[in-house]
Amino acid sequence: MNLPKDPVMLLSVINTQLRDHYPTLTELAAAYMTDADAITETLAAINYHYDEGQNQFI
């Protein structure tokens, strides 16, 4: 599965995957063969930031 390019759609997919399948953003990024920093930067552009304690972008 390819990750969406649209930041809002990406947010939805990433938070769902983190909630249902991956205990950390690093593990999710590895599974999708992408860079966690790239995800973080894309979502920061729409004012969402990764919270490790909640394991989601808020």
mmCIF file as Biopython writes it, N, C-alpha, C and O atoms, coordinates in Angstrom:
data_model
#
loop_
_atom_site.group_PDB
_atom_site.id
_atom_site.type_symbol
_atom_site.label_atom_id
_atom_site.label_alt_id
_atom_site.label_comp_id
_atom_site.label_asym_id
_atom_site.label_entity_id
_atom_site.label_seq_id
_atom_site.pdbx_PDB_ins_code
_atom_site.Cartn_x
_atom_site.Cartn_y
_atom_site.Cartn_z
_atom_site.occupancy
_atom_site.B_iso_or_equiv
_atom_site.auth_seq_id
_atom_site.auth_asym_id
_atom_site.pdbx_PDB_model_num
ATOM 1   N N  . MET A ? 1  ? 0.838  -1.184 0.000  1.0 0.0 1  A 1 
ATOM 2   C CA . MET A ? 1  ? 0.000  0.000  0.000  1.0 0.0 1  A 1 
ATOM 3   C C  . MET A ? 1  ? 0.879  1.241  0.000  1.0 0.0 1  A 1 
ATOM 4   O O  . MET A ? 1  ? 1.804  1.365  0.803  1.0 0.0 1  A 1 
ATOM 5   N N  . ASN A ? 2  ? 0.583  2.138  -0.894 1.0 0.0 2  A 1 
ATOM 6   C CA . ASN A ? 2  ? 1.274  3.417  -0.936 1.0 0.0 2  A 1 
ATOM 7   C C  . ASN A ? 2  ? 0.580  4.400  -0.018 1.0 0.0 2  A 1 
ATOM 8   O O  . ASN A ? 2  ? -0.644 4.382  0.115  1.0 0.0 2  A 1 
ATOM 9   N N  . LEU A ? 3  ? 1.356  5.249  0.608  1.0 0.0 3  A 1 
ATOM 10  C CA . LEU A ? 3  ? 0.782  6.275  1.470  1.0 0.0 3  A 1 
ATOM 11  C C  . LEU A ? 3  ? 0.261  7.426  0.619  1.0 0.0 3  A 1 
ATOM 12  O O  . LEU A ? 3  ? 0.861  7.766  -0.401 1.0 0.0 3  A 1 
ATOM 13  N N  . PRO A ? 4  ? -0.851 8.026  1.031  1.0 0.0 4  A 1 
ATOM 14  C CA . PRO A ? 4  ? -1.405 9.144  0.264  1.0 0.0 4  A 1 
ATOM 15  C C  . PRO A ? 4  ? -0.471 10.355 0.287  1.0 0.0 4  A 1 
ATOM 16  O O  . PRO A ? 4  ? 0.275  10.552 1.246  1.0 0.0 4  A 1 
ATOM 17  N N  . LYS A ? 5  ? -0.515 11.145 -0.749 1.0 0.0 5  A 1 
ATOM 18  C CA . LYS A ? 5  ? 0.285  12.373 -0.835 1.0 0.0 5  A 1 
ATOM 19  C C  . LYS A ? 5  ? -0.418 13.534 -0.136 1.0 0.0 5  A 1 
ATOM 20  O O  . LYS A ? 5  ? 0.242  14.411 0.420  1.0 0.0 5  A 1 
ATOM 21  N N  . ASP A ? 6  ? -1.742 13.545 -0.158 1.0 0.0 6  A 1 
ATOM 22  C CA . ASP A ? 6  ? -2.508 14.611 0.482  1.0 0.0 6  A 1 
ATOM 23  C C  . ASP A ? 6  ? -2.305 14.533 1.993  1.0 0.0 6  A 1 
ATOM 24  O O  . ASP A ? 6  ? -2.534 13.475 2.579  1.0 0.0 6  A 1 
ATOM 25  N N  . PRO A ? 7  ? -1.882 15.619 2.642  1.0 0.0 7  A 1 
ATOM 26  C CA . PRO A ? 7  ? -1.591 15.580 4.075  1.0 0.0 7  A 1 
ATOM 27  C C  . PRO A ? 7  ? -2.773 15.169 4.957  1.0 0.0 7  A 1 
ATOM 28  O O  . PRO A ? 7  ? -2.575 14.468 5.950  1.0 0.0 7  A 1 
ATOM 29  N N  . VAL A ? 8  ? -3.977 15.581 4.624  1.0 0.0 8  A 1 
ATOM 30  C CA . VAL A ? 8  ? -5.141 15.233 5.440  1.0 0.0 8  A 1 
ATOM 31  C C  . VAL A ? 8  ? -5.458 13.744 5.312  1.0 0.0 8  A 1 
ATOM 32  O O  . VAL A ? 8  ? -5.785 13.088 6.301  1.0 0.0 8  A 1 
ATOM 33  N N  . MET A ? 9  ? -5.361 13.224 4.122  1.0 0.0 9  A 1 
ATOM 34  C CA . MET A ? 9  ? -5.568 11.786 3.935  1.0 0.0 9  A 1 
ATOM 35  C C  . MET A ? 9  ? -4.443 11.001 4.600  1.0 0.0 9  A 1 
ATOM 36  O O  . MET A ? 9  ? -4.684 9.951  5.195  1.0 0.0 9  A 1 
ATOM 37  N N  . LEU A ? 10 ? -3.219 11.506 4.501  1.0 0.0 10 A 1 
ATOM 38  C CA . LEU A ? 10 ? -2.077 10.865 5.151  1.0 0.0 10 A 1 
ATOM 39  C C  . LEU A ? 10 ? -2.296 10.799 6.660  1.0 0.0 10 A 1 
ATOM 40  O O  . LEU A ? 10 ? -2.039 9.767  7.279  1.0 0.0 10 A 1 
ATOM 41  N N  . LEU A ? 11 ? -2.762 11.881 7.247  1.0 0.0 11 A 1 
ATOM 42  C CA . LEU A ? 11 ? -3.045 11.918 8.683  1.0 0.0 11 A 1 
ATOM 43  C C  . LEU A ? 11 ? -4.003 10.809 9.080  1.0 0.0 11 A 1 
ATOM 44  O O  . LEU A ? 11 ? -3.770 10.103 10.061 1.0 0.0 11 A 1 
ATOM 45  N N  . SER A ? 12 ? -5.061 10.656 8.335  1.0 0.0 12 A 1 
ATOM 46  C CA . SER A ? 12 ? -6.054 9.633  8.633  1.0 0.0 12 A 1 
ATOM 47  C C  . SER A ? 12 ? -5.453 8.230  8.558  1.0 0.0 12 A 1 
ATOM 48  O O  . SER A ? 12 ? -5.663 7.410  9.451  1.0 0.0 12 A 1 
ATOM 49  N N  . VAL A ? 13 ? -4.717 7.965  7.504  1.0 0.0 13 A 1 
ATOM 50  C CA . VAL A ? 13 ? -4.115 6.642  7.315  1.0 0.0 13 A 1 
ATOM 51  C C  . VAL A ? 13 ? -3.078 6.361  8.406  1.0 0.0 13 A 1 
ATOM 52  O O  . VAL A ? 13 ? -3.073 5.282  9.000  1.0 0.0 13 A 1 
ATOM 53  N N  . ILE A ? 14 ? -2.212 7.325  8.663  1.0 0.0 14 A 1 
ATOM 54  C CA . ILE A ? 14 ? -1.150 7.120  9.650  1.0 0.0 14 A 1 
ATOM 55  C C  . ILE A ? 14 ? -1.722 6.886  11.041 1.0 0.0 14 A 1 
ATOM 56  O O  . ILE A ? 14 ? -1.307 5.952  11.727 1.0 0.0 14 A 1 
ATOM 57  N N  . ASN A ? 15 ? -2.671 7.723  11.468 1.0 0.0 15 A 1 
ATOM 58  C CA . ASN A ? 15 ? -3.232 7.536  12.807 1.0 0.0 15 A 1 
ATOM 59  C C  . ASN A ? 15 ? -3.990 6.213  12.926 1.0 0.0 15 A 1 
ATOM 60  O O  . ASN A ? 15 ? -3.949 5.572  13.976 1.0 0.0 15 A 1 
ATOM 61  N N  . THR A ? 16 ? -4.670 5.806  11.879 1.0 0.0 16 A 1 
ATOM 62  C CA . THR A ? 16 ? -5.366 4.521  11.900 1.0 0.0 16 A 1 
ATOM 63  C C  . THR A ? 16 ? -4.365 3.373  12.007 1.0 0.0 16 A 1 
ATOM 64  O O  . THR A ? 16 ? -4.555 2.450  12.799 1.0 0.0 16 A 1 
ATOM 65  N N  . GLN A ? 17 ? -3.316 3.432  11.220 1.0 0.0 17 A 1 
ATOM 66  C CA . GLN A ? 17 ? -2.302 2.371  11.252 1.0 0.0 17 A 1 
ATOM 67  C C  . GLN A ? 17 ? -1.594 2.336  12.606 1.0 0.0 17 A 1 
ATOM 68  O O  . GLN A ? 17 ? -1.338 1.259  13.144 1.0 0.0 17 A 1 
ATOM 69  N N  . LEU A ? 18 ? -1.278 3.501  13.154 1.0 0.0 18 A 1 
ATOM 70  C CA . LEU A ? 18 ? -0.642 3.540  14.478 1.0 0.0 18 A 1 
ATOM 71  C C  . LEU A ? 18 ? -1.564 2.950  15.536 1.0 0.0 18 A 1 
ATOM 72  O O  . LEU A ? 18 ? -1.119 2.200  16.404 1.0 0.0 18 A 1 
ATOM 73  N N  . ARG A ? 19 ? -2.819 3.281  15.466 1.0 0.0 19 A 1 
ATOM 74  C CA . ARG A ? 19 ? -3.779 2.769  16.449 1.0 0.0 19 A 1 
ATOM 75  C C  . ARG A ? 19 ? -3.951 1.260  16.336 1.0 0.0 19 A 1 
ATOM 76  O O  . ARG A ? 19 ? -3.988 0.560  17.348 1.0 0.0 19 A 1 
ATOM 77  N N  . ASP A ? 20 ? -4.055 0.759  15.118 1.0 0.0 20 A 1 
ATOM 78  C CA . ASP A ? 20 ? -4.433 -0.636 14.908 1.0 0.0 20 A 1 
ATOM 79  C C  . ASP A ? 20 ? -3.271 -1.623 14.762 1.0 0.0 20 A 1 
ATOM 80  O O  . ASP A ? 20 ? -3.431 -2.807 15.059 1.0 0.0 20 A 1 
ATOM 81  N N  . HIS A ? 21 ? -2.099 -1.149 14.305 1.0 0.0 21 A 1 
ATOM 82  C CA . HIS A ? 21 ? -1.073 -2.113 13.921 1.0 0.0 21 A 1 
ATOM 83  C C  . HIS A ? 21 ? 0.349  -1.850 14.402 1.0 0.0 21 A 1 
ATOM 84  O O  . HIS A ? 21 ? 1.130  -2.794 14.518 1.0 0.0 21 A 1 
ATOM 85  N N  . TYR A ? 22 ? 0.710  -0.615 14.682 1.0 0.0 22 A 1 
ATOM 86  C CA . TYR A ? 22 ? 2.109  -0.302 14.962 1.0 0.0 22 A 1 
ATOM 87  C C  . TYR A ? 22 ? 2.273  0.421  16.295 1.0 0.0 22 A 1 
ATOM 88  O O  . TYR A ? 22 ? 1.579  1.404  16.555 1.0 0.0 22 A 1 
ATOM 89  N N  . PRO A ? 23 ? 3.183  -0.056 17.140 1.0 0.0 23 A 1 
ATOM 90  C CA . PRO A ? 23 ? 3.382  0.582  18.448 1.0 0.0 23 A 1 
ATOM 91  C C  . PRO A ? 23 ? 4.209  1.871  18.387 1.0 0.0 23 A 1 
ATOM 92  O O  . PRO A ? 23 ? 4.227  2.637  19.350 1.0 0.0 23 A 1 
ATOM 93  N N  . THR A ? 24 ? 4.896  2.116  17.258 1.0 0.0 24 A 1 
ATOM 94  C CA . THR A ? 24 ? 5.680  3.345  17.122 1.0 0.0 24 A 1 
ATOM 95  C C  . THR A ? 24 ? 5.647  3.836  15.681 1.0 0.0 24 A 1 
ATOM 96  O O  . THR A ? 24 ? 5.384  3.072  14.752 1.0 0.0 24 A 1 
ATOM 97  N N  . LEU A ? 25 ? 5.915  5.109  15.517 1.0 0.0 25 A 1 
ATOM 98  C CA . LEU A ? 25 ? 6.012  5.694  14.176 1.0 0.0 25 A 1 
ATOM 99  C C  . LEU A ? 25 ? 7.182  5.092  13.413 1.0 0.0 25 A 1 
ATOM 100 O O  . LEU A ? 25 ? 7.096  4.897  12.201 1.0 0.0 25 A 1 
ATOM 101 N N  . THR A ? 26 ? 8.259  4.801  14.099 1.0 0.0 26 A 1 
ATOM 102 C CA . THR A ? 26 ? 9.439  4.209  13.458 1.0 0.0 26 A 1 
ATOM 103 C C  . THR A ? 26 ? 9.112  2.856  12.837 1.0 0.0 26 A 1 
ATOM 104 O O  . THR A ? 26 ? 9.542  2.559  11.723 1.0 0.0 26 A 1 
ATOM 105 N N  . GLU A ? 27 ? 8.353  2.041  13.556 1.0 0.0 27 A 1 
ATOM 106 C CA . GLU A ? 27 ? 7.968  0.729  13.023 1.0 0.0 27 A 1 
ATOM 107 C C  . GLU A ? 27 ? 7.026  0.865  11.834 1.0 0.0 27 A 1 
ATOM 108 O O  . GLU A ? 27 ? 7.142  0.120  10.861 1.0 0.0 27 A 1 
ATOM 109 N N  . LEU A ? 28 ? 6.105  1.800  11.907 1.0 0.0 28 A 1 
ATOM 110 C CA . LEU A ? 28 ? 5.203  2.042  10.782 1.0 0.0 28 A 1 
ATOM 111 C C  . LEU A ? 28 ? 5.998  2.475  9.556  1.0 0.0 28 A 1 
ATOM 112 O O  . LEU A ? 28 ? 5.785  1.951  8.463  1.0 0.0 28 A 1 
ATOM 113 N N  . ALA A ? 29 ? 6.908  3.421  9.729  1.0 0.0 29 A 1 
ATOM 114 C CA . ALA A ? 29 ? 7.710  3.916  8.603  1.0 0.0 29 A 1 
ATOM 115 C C  . ALA A ? 29 ? 8.530  2.788  7.984  1.0 0.0 29 A 1 
ATOM 116 O O  . ALA A ? 29 ? 8.635  2.695  6.761  1.0 0.0 29 A 1 
ATOM 117 N N  . ALA A ? 30 ? 9.104  1.942  8.813  1.0 0.0 30 A 1 
ATOM 118 C CA . ALA A ? 30 ? 9.882  0.811  8.289  1.0 0.0 30 A 1 
ATOM 119 C C  . ALA A ? 30 ? 9.005  -0.138 7.484  1.0 0.0 30 A 1 
ATOM 120 O O  . ALA A ? 30 ? 9.411  -0.621 6.428  1.0 0.0 30 A 1 
ATOM 121 N N  . ALA A ? 31 ? 7.815  -0.402 7.978  1.0 0.0 31 A 1 
ATOM 122 C CA . ALA A ? 31 ? 6.901  -1.310 7.274  1.0 0.0 31 A 1 
ATOM 123 C C  . ALA A ? 31 ? 6.487  -0.746 5.915  1.0 0.0 31 A 1 
ATOM 124 O O  . ALA A ? 31 ? 6.287  -1.500 4.963  1.0 0.0 31 A 1 
ATOM 125 N N  . TYR A ? 32 ? 6.361  0.568  5.828  1.0 0.0 32 A 1 
ATOM 126 C CA . TYR A ? 32 ? 5.972  1.212  4.572  1.0 0.0 32 A 1 
ATOM 127 C C  . TYR A ? 32 ? 7.181  1.640  3.740  1.0 0.0 32 A 1 
ATOM 128 O O  . TYR A ? 32 ? 7.037  2.271  2.693  1.0 0.0 32 A 1 
ATOM 129 N N  . MET A ? 33 ? 8.382  1.283  4.228  1.0 0.0 33 A 1 
ATOM 130 C CA . MET A ? 33 ? 9.629  1.634  3.547  1.0 0.0 33 A 1 
ATOM 131 C C  . MET A ? 33 ? 9.689  3.119  3.216  1.0 0.0 33 A 1 
ATOM 132 O O  . MET A ? 33 ? 9.954  3.514  2.080  1.0 0.0 33 A 1 
ATOM 133 N N  . THR A ? 34 ? 9.438  3.926  4.234  1.0 0.0 34 A 1 
ATOM 134 C CA . THR A ? 34 ? 9.518  5.372  4.106  1.0 0.0 34 A 1 
ATOM 135 C C  . THR A ? 34 ? 10.235 5.933  5.325  1.0 0.0 34 A 1 
ATOM 136 O O  . THR A ? 34 ? 10.566 5.198  6.255  1.0 0.0 34 A 1 
ATOM 137 N N  . ASP A ? 35 ? 10.467 7.204  5.312  1.0 0.0 35 A 1 
ATOM 138 C CA . ASP A ? 35 ? 11.187 7.873  6.380  1.0 0.0 35 A 1 
ATOM 139 C C  . ASP A ? 35 ? 10.210 8.513  7.358  1.0 0.0 35 A 1 
ATOM 140 O O  . ASP A ? 35 ? 9.328  9.272  6.956  1.0 0.0 35 A 1 
ATOM 141 N N  . ALA A ? 36 ? 10.367 8.209  8.631  1.0 0.0 36 A 1 
ATOM 142 C CA . ALA A ? 36 ? 9.488  8.784  9.657  1.0 0.0 36 A 1 
ATOM 143 C C  . ALA A ? 36 ? 9.572  10.307 9.653  1.0 0.0 36 A 1 
ATOM 144 O O  . ALA A ? 36 ? 8.572  10.986 9.889  1.0 0.0 36 A 1 
ATOM 145 N N  . ASP A ? 37 ? 10.753 10.842 9.386  1.0 0.0 37 A 1 
ATOM 146 C CA . ASP A ? 37 ? 10.908 12.300 9.347  1.0 0.0 37 A 1 
ATOM 147 C C  . ASP A ? 37 ? 10.097 12.919 8.212  1.0 0.0 37 A 1 
ATOM 148 O O  . ASP A ? 37 ? 9.566  14.018 8.366  1.0 0.0 37 A 1 
ATOM 149 N N  . ALA A ? 38 ? 9.995  12.240 7.091  1.0 0.0 38 A 1 
ATOM 150 C CA . ALA A ? 38 ? 9.209  12.747 5.966  1.0 0.0 38 A 1 
ATOM 151 C C  . ALA A ? 38 ? 7.731  12.808 6.336  1.0 0.0 38 A 1 
ATOM 152 O O  . ALA A ? 38 ? 7.042  13.768 5.991  1.0 0.0 38 A 1 
ATOM 153 N N  . ILE A ? 39 ? 7.246  11.792 7.034  1.0 0.0 39 A 1 
ATOM 154 C CA . ILE A ? 39 ? 5.853  11.790 7.495  1.0 0.0 39 A 1 
ATOM 155 C C  . ILE A ? 39 ? 5.639  12.932 8.473  1.0 0.0 39 A 1 
ATOM 156 O O  . ILE A ? 39 ? 4.662  13.674 8.375  1.0 0.0 39 A 1 
ATOM 157 N N  . THR A ? 40 ? 6.565  13.065 9.423  1.0 0.0 40 A 1 
ATOM 158 C CA . THR A ? 40 ? 6.467  14.112 10.440 1.0 0.0 40 A 1 
ATOM 159 C C  . THR A ? 40 ? 6.454  15.502 9.804  1.0 0.0 40 A 1 
ATOM 160 O O  . THR A ? 40 ? 5.659  16.356 10.198 1.0 0.0 40 A 1 
ATOM 161 N N  . GLU A ? 41 ? 7.323  15.732 8.831  1.0 0.0 41 A 1 
ATOM 162 C CA . GLU A ? 41 ? 7.385  17.031 8.157  1.0 0.0 41 A 1 
ATOM 163 C C  . GLU A ? 41 ? 6.109  17.323 7.380  1.0 0.0 41 A 1 
ATOM 164 O O  . GLU A ? 41 ? 5.607  18.446 7.411  1.0 0.0 41 A 1 
ATOM 165 N N  . THR A ? 42 ? 5.588  16.336 6.693  1.0 0.0 42 A 1 
ATOM 166 C CA . THR A ? 42 ? 4.361  16.523 5.918  1.0 0.0 42 A 1 
ATOM 167 C C  . THR A ? 42 ? 3.199  16.883 6.827  1.0 0.0 42 A 1 
ATOM 168 O O  . THR A ? 42 ? 2.418  17.780 6.512  1.0 0.0 42 A 1 
ATOM 169 N N  . LEU A ? 43 ? 3.081  16.193 7.950  1.0 0.0 43 A 1 
ATOM 170 C CA . LEU A ? 43 ? 1.963  16.451 8.855  1.0 0.0 43 A 1 
ATOM 171 C C  . LEU A ? 43 ? 2.177  17.720 9.681  1.0 0.0 43 A 1 
ATOM 172 O O  . LEU A ? 43 ? 1.205  18.341 10.111 1.0 0.0 43 A 1 
ATOM 173 N N  . ALA A ? 44 ? 3.415  18.112 9.906  1.0 0.0 44 A 1 
ATOM 174 C CA . ALA A ? 44 ? 3.689  19.384 10.590 1.0 0.0 44 A 1 
ATOM 175 C C  . ALA A ? 44 ? 3.203  20.557 9.741  1.0 0.0 44 A 1 
ATOM 176 O O  . ALA A ? 44 ? 2.833  21.603 10.273 1.0 0.0 44 A 1 
ATOM 177 N N  . ALA A ? 45 ? 3.206  20.380 8.422  1.0 0.0 45 A 1 
ATOM 178 C CA . ALA A ? 45 ? 2.735  21.437 7.524  1.0 0.0 45 A 1 
ATOM 179 C C  . ALA A ? 45 ? 1.251  21.747 7.721  1.0 0.0 45 A 1 
ATOM 180 O O  . ALA A ? 45 ? 0.793  22.840 7.388  1.0 0.0 45 A 1 
ATOM 181 N N  . ILE A ? 46 ? 0.498  20.780 8.266  1.0 0.0 46 A 1 
ATOM 182 C CA . ILE A ? 46 ? -0.916 21.032 8.569  1.0 0.0 46 A 1 
ATOM 183 C C  . ILE A ? 46 ? -1.138 21.088 10.089 1.0 0.0 46 A 1 
ATOM 184 O O  . ILE A ? 46 ? -2.245 20.886 10.590 1.0 0.0 46 A 1 
ATOM 185 N N  . ASN A ? 47 ? -0.030 21.372 10.798 1.0 0.0 47 A 1 
ATOM 186 C CA . ASN A ? 47 ? -0.063 21.619 12.247 1.0 0.0 47 A 1 
ATOM 187 C C  . ASN A ? 47 ? -0.417 20.388 13.085 1.0 0.0 47 A 1 
ATOM 188 O O  . ASN A ? 47 ? -1.099 20.505 14.103 1.0 0.0 47 A 1 
ATOM 189 N N  . TYR A ? 48 ? 0.040  19.221 12.661 1.0 0.0 48 A 1 
ATOM 190 C CA . TYR A ? 48 ? -0.098 17.995 13.454 1.0 0.0 48 A 1 
ATOM 191 C C  . TYR A ? 48 ? 1.291  17.504 13.810 1.0 0.0 48 A 1 
ATOM 192 O O  . TYR A ? 48 ? 2.193  17.510 12.972 1.0 0.0 48 A 1 
ATOM 193 N N  . HIS A ? 49 ? 1.462  17.080 15.050 1.0 0.0 49 A 1 
ATOM 194 C CA . HIS A ? 49 ? 2.761  16.664 15.545 1.0 0.0 49 A 1 
ATOM 195 C C  . HIS A ? 49 ? 2.615  15.321 16.249 1.0 0.0 49 A 1 
ATOM 196 O O  . HIS A ? 49 ? 1.603  15.047 16.894 1.0 0.0 49 A 1 
ATOM 197 N N  . TYR A ? 50 ? 3.636  14.498 16.115 1.0 0.0 50 A 1 
ATOM 198 C CA . TYR A ? 50 ? 3.603  13.157 16.692 1.0 0.0 50 A 1 
ATOM 199 C C  . TYR A ? 50 ? 3.759  13.221 18.201 1.0 0.0 50 A 1 
ATOM 200 O O  . TYR A ? 50 ? 4.667  13.874 18.714 1.0 0.0 50 A 1 
ATOM 201 N N  . ASP A ? 51 ? 2.871  12.540 18.905 1.0 0.0 51 A 1 
ATOM 202 C CA . ASP A ? 51 ? 2.937  12.409 20.356 1.0 0.0 51 A 1 
ATOM 203 C C  . ASP A ? 51 ? 3.253  10.940 20.667 1.0 0.0 51 A 1 
ATOM 204 O O  . ASP A ? 51 ? 2.415  10.060 20.469 1.0 0.0 51 A 1 
ATOM 205 N N  . GLU A ? 52 ? 4.460  10.693 21.151 1.0 0.0 52 A 1 
ATOM 206 C CA . GLU A ? 52 ? 4.895  9.315  21.412 1.0 0.0 52 A 1 
ATOM 207 C C  . GLU A ? 52 ? 4.038  8.650  22.475 1.0 0.0 52 A 1 
ATOM 208 O O  . GLU A ? 52 ? 3.742  7.460  22.368 1.0 0.0 52 A 1 
ATOM 209 N N  . GLY A ? 53 ? 3.637  9.388  23.490 1.0 0.0 53 A 1 
ATOM 210 C CA . GLY A ? 53 ? 2.840  8.823  24.570 1.0 0.0 53 A 1 
ATOM 211 C C  . GLY A ? 53 ? 1.490  8.310  24.100 1.0 0.0 53 A 1 
ATOM 212 O O  . GLY A ? 53 ? 1.002  7.279  24.563 1.0 0.0 53 A 1 
ATOM 213 N N  . GLN A ? 54 ? 0.896  9.047  23.170 1.0 0.0 54 A 1 
ATOM 214 C CA . GLN A ? 54 ? -0.403 8.629  22.635 1.0 0.0 54 A 1 
ATOM 215 C C  . GLN A ? 54 ? -0.253 7.827  21.342 1.0 0.0 54 A 1 
ATOM 216 O O  . GLN A ? 54 ? -1.218 7.246  20.845 1.0 0.0 54 A 1 
ATOM 217 N N  . ASN A ? 55 ? 0.954  7.803  20.811 1.0 0.0 55 A 1 
ATOM 218 C CA . ASN A ? 55 ? 1.248  7.118  19.551 1.0 0.0 55 A 1 
ATOM 219 C C  . ASN A ? 55 ? 0.292  7.543  18.447 1.0 0.0 55 A 1 
ATOM 220 O O  . ASN A ? 55 ? -0.311 6.721  17.756 1.0 0.0 55 A 1 
ATOM 221 N N  . GLN A ? 56 ? 0.180  8.850  18.309 1.0 0.0 56 A 1 
ATOM 222 C CA . GLN A ? 56 ? -0.647 9.411  17.231 1.0 0.0 56 A 1 
ATOM 223 C C  . GLN A ? 56 ? -0.230 10.840 16.949 1.0 0.0 56 A 1 
ATOM 224 O O  . GLN A ? 56 ? 0.475  11.469 17.739 1.0 0.0 56 A 1 
ATOM 225 N N  . PHE A ? 57 ? -0.672 11.335 15.823 1.0 0.0 57 A 1 
ATOM 226 C CA . PHE A ? 57 ? -0.468 12.741 15.481 1.0 0.0 57 A 1 
ATOM 227 C C  . PHE A ? 57 ? -1.644 13.520 16.018 1.0 0.0 57 A 1 
ATOM 228 O O  . PHE A ? 57 ? -2.801 13.179 15.772 1.0 0.0 57 A 1 
ATOM 229 N N  . ILE A ? 58 ? -1.332 14.580 16.763 1.0 0.0 58 A 1 
ATOM 230 C CA . ILE A ? 58 ? -2.395 15.411 17.344 1.0 0.0 58 A 1 
ATOM 231 C C  . ILE A ? 58 ? -2.164 16.868 17.007 1.0 0.0 58 A 1 
ATOM 232 O O  . ILE A ? 58 ? -2.951 17.726 17.406 1.0 0.0 58 A 1 
#
